[in-house]
Amino acid sequence: MICIIMKRLTLNLPDGLLETVMELSGLSGKTDVIVAALRAYETALRRARLQNLRGQAGLFAAPKHEAQP
């Protein structure tokens, strides 16, 4: 069974922001740009959360980097 749920919303964005991101990303649709931006933001938040947890569980130690000569 496939269930697709779509939501509509109204956004107030700074002038030119959406167009600039569309140009930089190469994406042509507004929805595609917003979805890509939200996914990138989600990834960054998850990565930051994981980095904050590093070393707290005592299971994995952060790799020690040796100074290069």
PDB file of N, CA, C and O in Angstrom:
ATOM      1  N   MET A   1       0.845  -1.179   0.000  1.00  0.00           N
ATOM      2  CA  MET A   1       0.000   0.000   0.000  1.00  0.00           C
ATOM      3  C   MET A   1       0.890   1.242   0.000  1.00  0.00           C
ATOM      4  O   MET A   1       1.814   1.356   0.805  1.00  0.00           O
ATOM      5  N   ILE A   2       0.607   2.147  -0.892  1.00  0.00           N
ATOM      6  CA  ILE A   2       1.358   3.395  -0.974  1.00  0.00           C
ATOM      7  C   ILE A   2       0.453   4.527  -0.519  1.00  0.00           C
ATOM      8  O   ILE A   2      -0.661   4.691  -1.017  1.00  0.00           O
ATOM      9  N   CYS A   3       0.940   5.289   0.418  1.00  0.00           N
ATOM     10  CA  CYS A   3       0.175   6.415   0.942  1.00  0.00           C
ATOM     11  C   CYS A   3       1.007   7.681   0.772  1.00  0.00           C
ATOM     12  O   CYS A   3       2.104   7.785   1.319  1.00  0.00           O
ATOM     13  N   ILE A   4       0.496   8.622   0.028  1.00  0.00           N
ATOM     14  CA  ILE A   4       1.201   9.881  -0.200  1.00  0.00           C
ATOM     15  C   ILE A   4       0.412  10.998   0.467  1.00  0.00           C
ATOM     16  O   ILE A   4      -0.771  11.201   0.191  1.00  0.00           O
ATOM     17  N   ILE A   5       1.090  11.711   1.344  1.00  0.00           N
ATOM     18  CA  ILE A   5       0.457  12.833   2.031  1.00  0.00           C
ATOM     19  C   ILE A   5       1.220  14.092   1.641  1.00  0.00           C
ATOM     20  O   ILE A   5       2.434  14.180   1.827  1.00  0.00           O
ATOM     21  N   MET A   6       0.510  15.045   1.110  1.00  0.00           N
ATOM     22  CA  MET A   6       1.121  16.309   0.722  1.00  0.00           C
ATOM     23  C   MET A   6       0.448  17.420   1.504  1.00  0.00           C
ATOM     24  O   MET A   6      -0.757  17.382   1.756  1.00  0.00           O
ATOM     25  N   LYS A   7       1.236  18.400   1.881  1.00  0.00           N
ATOM     26  CA  LYS A   7       0.701  19.538   2.622  1.00  0.00           C
ATOM     27  C   LYS A   7       0.978  20.810   1.846  1.00  0.00           C
ATOM     28  O   LYS A   7       2.013  20.949   1.194  1.00  0.00           O
ATOM     29  N   ARG A   8       0.049  21.720   1.926  1.00  0.00           N
ATOM     30  CA  ARG A   8       0.225  23.036   1.319  1.00  0.00           C
ATOM     31  C   ARG A   8       0.511  24.028   2.426  1.00  0.00           C
ATOM     32  O   ARG A   8      -0.032  23.921   3.526  1.00  0.00           O
ATOM     33  N   LEU A   9       1.371  24.998   2.131  1.00  0.00           N
ATOM     34  CA  LEU A   9       1.607  26.046   3.106  1.00  0.00           C
ATOM     35  C   LEU A   9       2.018  27.321   2.398  1.00  0.00           C
ATOM     36  O   LEU A   9       2.465  27.309   1.251  1.00  0.00           O
ATOM     37  N   THR A  10       1.857  28.396   3.101  1.00  0.00           N
ATOM     38  CA  THR A  10       2.223  29.694   2.578  1.00  0.00           C
ATOM     39  C   THR A  10       3.490  30.142   3.282  1.00  0.00           C
ATOM     40  O   THR A  10       3.584  30.079   4.508  1.00  0.00           O
ATOM     41  N   LEU A  11       4.462  30.593   2.507  1.00  0.00           N
ATOM     42  CA  LEU A  11       5.734  31.048   3.063  1.00  0.00           C
ATOM     43  C   LEU A  11       5.966  32.501   2.697  1.00  0.00           C
ATOM     44  O   LEU A  11       5.656  32.936   1.588  1.00  0.00           O
ATOM     45  N   ASN A  12       6.506  33.231   3.627  1.00  0.00           N
ATOM     46  CA  ASN A  12       6.960  34.592   3.368  1.00  0.00           C
ATOM     47  C   ASN A  12       8.480  34.555   3.372  1.00  0.00           C
ATOM     48  O   ASN A  12       9.108  34.479   4.428  1.00  0.00           O
ATOM     49  N   LEU A  13       9.068  34.609   2.174  1.00  0.00           N
ATOM     50  CA  LEU A  13      10.509  34.511   2.020  1.00  0.00           C
ATOM     51  C   LEU A  13      11.105  35.855   1.637  1.00  0.00           C
ATOM     52  O   LEU A  13      10.438  36.666   0.994  1.00  0.00           O
ATOM     53  N   PRO A  14      12.348  36.101   2.023  1.00  0.00           N
ATOM     54  CA  PRO A  14      13.008  37.342   1.612  1.00  0.00           C
ATOM     55  C   PRO A  14      13.064  37.438   0.085  1.00  0.00           C
ATOM     56  O   PRO A  14      13.214  36.434  -0.610  1.00  0.00           O
ATOM     57  N   ASP A  15      12.942  38.646  -0.408  1.00  0.00           N
ATOM     58  CA  ASP A  15      12.965  38.881  -1.858  1.00  0.00           C
ATOM     59  C   ASP A  15      14.224  38.276  -2.481  1.00  0.00           C
ATOM     60  O   ASP A  15      15.336  38.496  -1.999  1.00  0.00           O
ATOM     61  N   GLY A  16      14.036  37.524  -3.542  1.00  0.00           N
ATOM     62  CA  GLY A  16      15.139  36.994  -4.317  1.00  0.00           C
ATOM     63  C   GLY A  16      15.776  35.728  -3.767  1.00  0.00           C
ATOM     64  O   GLY A  16      16.563  35.093  -4.468  1.00  0.00           O
ATOM     65  N   LEU A  17      15.463  35.340  -2.535  1.00  0.00           N
ATOM     66  CA  LEU A  17      16.115  34.174  -1.935  1.00  0.00           C
ATOM     67  C   LEU A  17      15.801  32.898  -2.710  1.00  0.00           C
ATOM     68  O   LEU A  17      16.709  32.142  -3.056  1.00  0.00           O
ATOM     69  N   LEU A  18      14.556  32.660  -2.977  1.00  0.00           N
ATOM     70  CA  LEU A  18      14.164  31.442  -3.682  1.00  0.00           C
ATOM     71  C   LEU A  18      14.781  31.391  -5.075  1.00  0.00           C
ATOM     72  O   LEU A  18      15.273  30.347  -5.502  1.00  0.00           O
ATOM     73  N   GLU A  19      14.755  32.500  -5.770  1.00  0.00           N
ATOM     74  CA  GLU A  19      15.312  32.554  -7.118  1.00  0.00           C
ATOM     75  C   GLU A  19      16.823  32.323  -7.090  1.00  0.00           C
ATOM     76  O   GLU A  19      17.364  31.637  -7.959  1.00  0.00           O
ATOM     77  N   THR A  20      17.503  32.893  -6.096  1.00  0.00           N
ATOM     78  CA  THR A  20      18.952  32.705  -5.979  1.00  0.00           C
ATOM     79  C   THR A  20      19.296  31.248  -5.731  1.00  0.00           C
ATOM     80  O   THR A  20      20.210  30.706  -6.353  1.00  0.00           O
ATOM     81  N   VAL A  21      18.561  30.608  -4.818  1.00  0.00           N
ATOM     82  CA  VAL A  21      18.825  29.198  -4.521  1.00  0.00           C
ATOM     83  C   VAL A  21      18.486  28.330  -5.724  1.00  0.00           C
ATOM     84  O   VAL A  21      19.187  27.355  -5.993  1.00  0.00           O
ATOM     85  N   MET A  22      17.428  28.664  -6.450  1.00  0.00           N
ATOM     86  CA  MET A  22      17.078  27.904  -7.651  1.00  0.00           C
ATOM     87  C   MET A  22      18.216  27.993  -8.673  1.00  0.00           C
ATOM     88  O   MET A  22      18.577  26.996  -9.299  1.00  0.00           O
ATOM     89  N   GLU A  23      18.770  29.184  -8.833  1.00  0.00           N
ATOM     90  CA  GLU A  23      19.861  29.381  -9.786  1.00  0.00           C
ATOM     91  C   GLU A  23      21.124  28.636  -9.345  1.00  0.00           C
ATOM     92  O   GLU A  23      21.770  27.974 -10.156  1.00  0.00           O
ATOM     93  N   LEU A  24      21.472  28.743  -8.070  1.00  0.00           N
ATOM     94  CA  LEU A  24      22.681  28.097  -7.562  1.00  0.00           C
ATOM     95  C   LEU A  24      22.582  26.577  -7.563  1.00  0.00           C
ATOM     96  O   LEU A  24      23.565  25.886  -7.831  1.00  0.00           O
ATOM     97  N   SER A  25      21.399  26.059  -7.263  1.00  0.00           N
ATOM     98  CA  SER A  25      21.221  24.608  -7.151  1.00  0.00           C
ATOM     99  C   SER A  25      20.975  23.937  -8.492  1.00  0.00           C
ATOM    100  O   SER A  25      21.225  22.741  -8.647  1.00  0.00           O
ATOM    101  N   GLY A  26      20.495  24.689  -9.446  1.00  0.00           N
ATOM    102  CA  GLY A  26      20.154  24.100 -10.731  1.00  0.00           C
ATOM    103  C   GLY A  26      18.782  23.445 -10.735  1.00  0.00           C
ATOM    104  O   GLY A  26      18.370  22.863 -11.738  1.00  0.00           O
ATOM    105  N   LEU A  27      18.079  23.538  -9.621  1.00  0.00           N
ATOM    106  CA  LEU A  27      16.730  22.981  -9.548  1.00  0.00           C
ATOM    107  C   LEU A  27      15.762  23.982 -10.164  1.00  0.00           C
ATOM    108  O   LEU A  27      15.947  25.193 -10.038  1.00  0.00           O
ATOM    109  N   SER A  28      14.729  23.473 -10.831  1.00  0.00           N
ATOM    110  CA  SER A  28      13.838  24.377 -11.548  1.00  0.00           C
ATOM    111  C   SER A  28      12.516  24.632 -10.829  1.00  0.00           C
ATOM    112  O   SER A  28      11.859  25.641 -11.088  1.00  0.00           O
ATOM    113  N   GLY A  29      12.127  23.750  -9.949  1.00  0.00           N
ATOM    114  CA  GLY A  29      10.836  23.933  -9.285  1.00  0.00           C
ATOM    115  C   GLY A  29      10.987  24.484  -7.880  1.00  0.00           C
ATOM    116  O   GLY A  29      11.915  24.132  -7.153  1.00  0.00           O
ATOM    117  N   LYS A  30      10.066  25.348  -7.512  1.00  0.00           N
ATOM    118  CA  LYS A  30      10.092  25.932  -6.175  1.00  0.00           C
ATOM    119  C   LYS A  30       9.973  24.856  -5.100  1.00  0.00           C
ATOM    120  O   LYS A  30      10.680  24.890  -4.093  1.00  0.00           O
ATOM    121  N   THR A  31       9.082  23.910  -5.323  1.00  0.00           N
ATOM    122  CA  THR A  31       8.901  22.831  -4.348  1.00  0.00           C
ATOM    123  C   THR A  31      10.176  22.017  -4.217  1.00  0.00           C
ATOM    124  O   THR A  31      10.569  21.653  -3.109  1.00  0.00           O
ATOM    125  N   ASP A  32      10.830  21.725  -5.342  1.00  0.00           N
ATOM    126  CA  ASP A  32      12.076  20.955  -5.315  1.00  0.00           C
ATOM    127  C   ASP A  32      13.147  21.677  -4.501  1.00  0.00           C
ATOM    128  O   ASP A  32      13.877  21.050  -3.733  1.00  0.00           O
ATOM    129  N   VAL A  33      13.238  22.980  -4.670  1.00  0.00           N
ATOM    130  CA  VAL A  33      14.235  23.774  -3.936  1.00  0.00           C
ATOM    131  C   VAL A  33      13.941  23.753  -2.441  1.00  0.00           C
ATOM    132  O   VAL A  33      14.850  23.565  -1.632  1.00  0.00           O
ATOM    133  N   ILE A  34      12.698  23.943  -2.073  1.00  0.00           N
ATOM    134  CA  ILE A  34      12.343  23.975  -0.652  1.00  0.00           C
ATOM    135  C   ILE A  34      12.541  22.603  -0.018  1.00  0.00           C
ATOM    136  O   ILE A  34      13.043  22.509   1.102  1.00  0.00           O
ATOM    137  N   VAL A  35      12.154  21.541  -0.714  1.00  0.00           N
ATOM    138  CA  VAL A  35      12.351  20.189  -0.178  1.00  0.00           C
ATOM    139  C   VAL A  35      13.844  19.896  -0.021  1.00  0.00           C
ATOM    140  O   VAL A  35      14.261  19.349   1.001  1.00  0.00           O
ATOM    141  N   ALA A  36      14.644  20.250  -1.013  1.00  0.00           N
ATOM    142  CA  ALA A  36      16.092  20.019  -0.932  1.00  0.00           C
ATOM    143  C   ALA A  36      16.700  20.801   0.223  1.00  0.00           C
ATOM    144  O   ALA A  36      17.560  20.287   0.940  1.00  0.00           O
ATOM    145  N   ALA A  37      16.257  22.038   0.406  1.00  0.00           N
ATOM    146  CA  ALA A  37      16.779  22.861   1.508  1.00  0.00           C
ATOM    147  C   ALA A  37      16.395  22.279   2.863  1.00  0.00           C
ATOM    148  O   ALA A  37      17.218  22.246   3.778  1.00  0.00           O
ATOM    149  N   LEU A  38      15.169  21.826   2.997  1.00  0.00           N
ATOM    150  CA  LEU A  38      14.735  21.232   4.267  1.00  0.00           C
ATOM    151  C   LEU A  38      15.479  19.926   4.550  1.00  0.00           C
ATOM    152  O   LEU A  38      15.835  19.649   5.696  1.00  0.00           O
ATOM    153  N   ARG A  39      15.709  19.135   3.519  1.00  0.00           N
ATOM    154  CA  ARG A  39      16.461  17.888   3.720  1.00  0.00           C
ATOM    155  C   ARG A  39      17.905  18.167   4.115  1.00  0.00           C
ATOM    156  O   ARG A  39      18.461  17.483   4.974  1.00  0.00           O
ATOM    157  N   ALA A  40      18.513  19.174   3.488  1.00  0.00           N
ATOM    158  CA  ALA A  40      19.889  19.542   3.840  1.00  0.00           C
ATOM    159  C   ALA A  40      19.946  20.058   5.277  1.00  0.00           C
ATOM    160  O   ALA A  40      20.885  19.747   6.009  1.00  0.00           O
ATOM    161  N   TYR A  41      18.959  20.834   5.681  1.00  0.00           N
ATOM    162  CA  TYR A  41      18.905  21.357   7.044  1.00  0.00           C
ATOM    163  C   TYR A  41      18.711  20.219   8.042  1.00  0.00           C
ATOM    164  O   TYR A  41      19.346  20.197   9.096  1.00  0.00           O
ATOM    165  N   GLU A  42      17.830  19.274   7.706  1.00  0.00           N
ATOM    166  CA  GLU A  42      17.613  18.118   8.575  1.00  0.00           C
ATOM    167  C   GLU A  42      18.911  17.326   8.747  1.00  0.00           C
ATOM    168  O   GLU A  42      19.246  16.913   9.857  1.00  0.00           O
ATOM    169  N   THR A  43      19.636  17.118   7.652  1.00  0.00           N
ATOM    170  CA  THR A  43      20.901  16.387   7.709  1.00  0.00           C
ATOM    171  C   THR A  43      21.899  17.108   8.611  1.00  0.00           C
ATOM    172  O   THR A  43      22.579  16.477   9.420  1.00  0.00           O
ATOM    173  N   ALA A  44      21.984  18.426   8.472  1.00  0.00           N
ATOM    174  CA  ALA A  44      22.912  19.206   9.295  1.00  0.00           C
ATOM    175  C   ALA A  44      22.540  19.115  10.775  1.00  0.00           C
ATOM    176  O   ALA A  44      23.419  18.996  11.629  1.00  0.00           O
ATOM    177  N   LEU A  45      21.250  19.171  11.081  1.00  0.00           N
ATOM    178  CA  LEU A  45      20.809  19.072  12.470  1.00  0.00           C
ATOM    179  C   LEU A  45      21.102  17.693  13.050  1.00  0.00           C
ATOM    180  O   LEU A  45      21.551  17.576  14.190  1.00  0.00           O
ATOM    181  N   ARG A  46      20.848  16.656  12.266  1.00  0.00           N
ATOM    182  CA  ARG A  46      21.136  15.287  12.740  1.00  0.00           C
ATOM    183  C   ARG A  46      22.632  15.090  12.959  1.00  0.00           C
ATOM    184  O   ARG A  46      23.043  14.472  13.941  1.00  0.00           O
ATOM    185  N   ARG A  47      23.444  15.615  12.046  1.00  0.00           N
ATOM    186  CA  ARG A  47      24.893  15.496  12.180  1.00  0.00           C
ATOM    187  C   ARG A  47      25.367  16.220  13.440  1.00  0.00           C
ATOM    188  O   ARG A  47      26.195  15.691  14.183  1.00  0.00           O
ATOM    189  N   ALA A  48      24.855  17.411  13.683  1.00  0.00           N
ATOM    190  CA  ALA A  48      25.238  18.172  14.874  1.00  0.00           C
ATOM    191  C   ALA A  48      24.821  17.436  16.143  1.00  0.00           C
ATOM    192  O   ALA A  48      25.568  17.408  17.121  1.00  0.00           O
ATOM    193  N   ARG A  49      23.647  16.848  16.130  1.00  0.00           N
ATOM    194  CA  ARG A  49      23.163  16.103  17.295  1.00  0.00           C
ATOM    195  C   ARG A  49      24.070  14.909  17.580  1.00  0.00           C
ATOM    196  O   ARG A  49      24.422  14.641  18.729  1.00  0.00           O
ATOM    197  N   LEU A  50      24.442  14.198  16.518  1.00  0.00           N
ATOM    198  CA  LEU A  50      25.336  13.052  16.692  1.00  0.00           C
ATOM    199  C   LEU A  50      26.714  13.482  17.182  1.00  0.00           C
ATOM    200  O   LEU A  50      27.311  12.809  18.022  1.00  0.00           O
ATOM    201  N   GLN A  51      27.216  14.588  16.669  1.00  0.00           N
ATOM    202  CA  GLN A  51      28.512  15.078  17.114  1.00  0.00           C
ATOM    203  C   GLN A  51      28.474  15.483  18.579  1.00  0.00           C
ATOM    204  O   GLN A  51      29.463  15.315  19.292  1.00  0.00           O
ATOM    205  N   ASN A  52      27.352  16.012  19.036  1.00  0.00           N
ATOM    206  CA  ASN A  52      27.214  16.388  20.437  1.00  0.00           C
ATOM    207  C   ASN A  52      27.168  15.168  21.344  1.00  0.00           C
ATOM    208  O   ASN A  52      27.536  15.249  22.516  1.00  0.00           O
ATOM    209  N   LEU A  53      26.717  14.039  20.808  1.00  0.00           N
ATOM    210  CA  LEU A  53      26.639  12.811  21.598  1.00  0.00           C
ATOM    211  C   LEU A  53      27.970  12.061  21.654  1.00  0.00           C
ATOM    212  O   LEU A  53      28.144  11.163  22.478  1.00  0.00           O
ATOM    213  N   ARG A  54      28.894  12.422  20.793  1.00  0.00           N
ATOM    214  CA  ARG A  54      30.166  11.711  20.705  1.00  0.00           C
ATOM    215  C   ARG A  54      30.848  11.674  22.077  1.00  0.00           C
ATOM    216  O   ARG A  54      31.054  12.702  22.722  1.00  0.00           O
ATOM    217  N   GLY A  55      31.185  10.474  22.488  1.00  0.00           N
ATOM    218  CA  GLY A  55      31.905  10.290  23.739  1.00  0.00           C
ATOM    219  C   GLY A  55      31.026  10.207  24.965  1.00  0.00           C
ATOM    220  O   GLY A  55      31.532   9.871  26.036  1.00  0.00           O
ATOM    221  N   GLN A  56      29.743  10.493  24.874  1.00  0.00           N
ATOM    222  CA  GLN A  56      28.872  10.478  26.047  1.00  0.00           C
ATOM    223  C   GLN A  56      28.494   9.073  26.467  1.00  0.00           C
ATOM    224  O   GLN A  56      28.298   8.819  27.656  1.00  0.00           O
ATOM    225  N   ALA A  57      28.388   8.156  25.523  1.00  0.00           N
ATOM    226  CA  ALA A  57      27.966   6.805  25.854  1.00  0.00           C
ATOM    227  C   ALA A  57      29.128   5.949  26.343  1.00  0.00           C
ATOM    228  O   ALA A  57      28.915   4.895  26.942  1.00  0.00           O
ATOM    229  N   GLY A  58      30.334   6.391  26.095  1.00  0.00           N
ATOM    230  CA  GLY A  58      31.499   5.628  26.513  1.00  0.00           C
ATOM    231  C   GLY A  58      31.764   4.422  25.640  1.00  0.00           C
ATOM    232  O   GLY A  58      32.632   3.609  25.957  1.00  0.00           O
ATOM    233  N   LEU A  59      31.030   4.291  24.541  1.00  0.00           N
ATOM    234  CA  LEU A  59      31.217   3.142  23.660  1.00  0.00           C
ATOM    235  C   LEU A  59      32.269   3.409  22.594  1.00  0.00           C
ATOM    236  O   LEU A  59      33.078   2.539  22.272  1.00  0.00           O
ATOM    237  N   PHE A  60      32.251   4.591  22.063  1.00  0.00           N
ATOM    238  CA  PHE A  60      33.149   4.926  20.974  1.00  0.00           C
ATOM    239  C   PHE A  60      33.932   6.166  21.352  1.00  0.00           C
ATOM    240  O   PHE A  60      33.361   7.180  21.754  1.00  0.00           O
ATOM    241  N   ALA A  61      35.199   6.077  21.223  1.00  0.00           N
ATOM    242  CA  ALA A  61      36.028   7.249  21.483  1.00  0.00           C
ATOM    243  C   ALA A  61      36.307   7.949  20.160  1.00  0.00           C
ATOM    244  O   ALA A  61      36.417   7.312  19.112  1.00  0.00           O
ATOM    245  N   ALA A  62      36.417   9.233  20.228  1.00  0.00           N
ATOM    246  CA  ALA A  62      36.735   9.993  19.032  1.00  0.00           C
ATOM    247  C   ALA A  62      38.152   9.625  18.607  1.00  0.00           C
ATOM    248  O   ALA A  62      39.028   9.475  19.459  1.00  0.00           O
ATOM    249  N   PRO A  63      38.392   9.480  17.318  1.00  0.00           N
ATOM    250  CA  PRO A  63      39.740   9.126  16.868  1.00  0.00           C
ATOM    251  C   PRO A  63      40.722  10.234  17.220  1.00  0.00           C
ATOM    252  O   PRO A  63      40.419  11.420  17.091  1.00  0.00           O
ATOM    253  N   LYS A  64      41.891   9.829  17.661  1.00  0.00           N
ATOM    254  CA  LYS A  64      42.919  10.792  18.013  1.00  0.00           C
ATOM    255  C   LYS A  64      43.768  11.046  16.787  1.00  0.00           C
ATOM    256  O   LYS A  64      44.283  10.118  16.163  1.00  0.00           O
ATOM    257  N   HIS A  65      43.907  12.306  16.454  1.00  0.00           N
ATOM    258  CA  HIS A  65      44.692  12.683  15.281  1.00  0.00           C
ATOM    259  C   HIS A  65      46.098  13.035  15.739  1.00  0.00           C
ATOM    260  O   HIS A  65      46.291  13.836  16.654  1.00  0.00           O
ATOM    261  N   GLU A  66      47.064  12.426  15.089  1.00  0.00           N
ATOM    262  CA  GLU A  66      48.447  12.741  15.397  1.00  0.00           C
ATOM    263  C   GLU A  66      48.880  13.921  14.540  1.00  0.00           C
ATOM    264  O   GLU A  66      48.488  14.048  13.380  1.00  0.00           O
ATOM    265  N   ALA A  67      49.692  14.772  15.133  1.00  0.00           N
ATOM    266  CA  ALA A  67      50.193  15.919  14.406  1.00  0.00           C
ATOM    267  C   ALA A  67      51.123  15.439  13.304  1.00  0.00           C
ATOM    268  O   ALA A  67      51.969  14.572  13.520  1.00  0.00           O
ATOM    269  N   GLN A  68      50.956  16.011  12.133  1.00  0.00           N
ATOM    270  CA  GLN A  68      51.813  15.645  11.000  1.00  0.00           C
ATOM    271  C   GLN A  68      53.049  16.516  11.028  1.00  0.00           C
ATOM    272  O   GLN A  68      52.972  17.705  11.337  1.00  0.00           O
ATOM    273  N   PRO A  69      54.191  15.927  10.704  1.00  0.00           N
ATOM    274  CA  PRO A  69      55.447  16.706  10.728  1.00  0.00           C
ATOM    275  C   PRO A  69      55.489  17.750   9.663  1.00  0.00           C
ATOM    276  O   PRO A  69      56.472  18.483   9.555  1.00  0.00           O
TER     277      PRO A  69
END
